[in-house]
Amino acid sequence: MSNNTYRKTTGVVFAAITILHALRLLYGWEAVIGGWTVPFWLSWFAVVFAGCLAWSGLRK
């Protein structure tokens, strides 16, 4: 796999993660992992962090 293909693939994956977390915040979806309810502030962090990674992967 070439470097360009790898960057685009990871960029798309992180863009999907960003979109899903943004939708969770927009619609108020609950996320439960092993009985633990994931707080919404964690999705805000994930939107910023995954969004930066997606932008980094897709910018070239």
Number of C-alpha atoms within 10 A of each C-alpha: 5 6 8 11 11 12 18 18 15 16 22 17 15 24 21 15 18 24 14 15 21 17 14 16 16 9 8 10 11 11 14 10 7 6 7 8 10 12 11 16 10 10 21 15 13 18 22 14 13 21 19 16 19 23 15 15 21 17 9 8
